[in-house]
């Protein structure tokens, strides 16, 4: 799963420890791109 949004908005405030992810800001300048690759847990904005 990928979540991408403009970087002028706040980053995710909580990403559960059960999730494996990377935060990519280089490939889409001006965006926060979270790439979730494994696990189950919750996220909060």
PyMOL commands that set and color helices and strands:
alter all, ss='L'
color gray80, all
select strands_A, chain A and resi 2-6+14-15+19-24+31-39+43-44
alter strands_A, ss='S'
color yellow, strands_A
deselect
rebuild
show_as cartoon
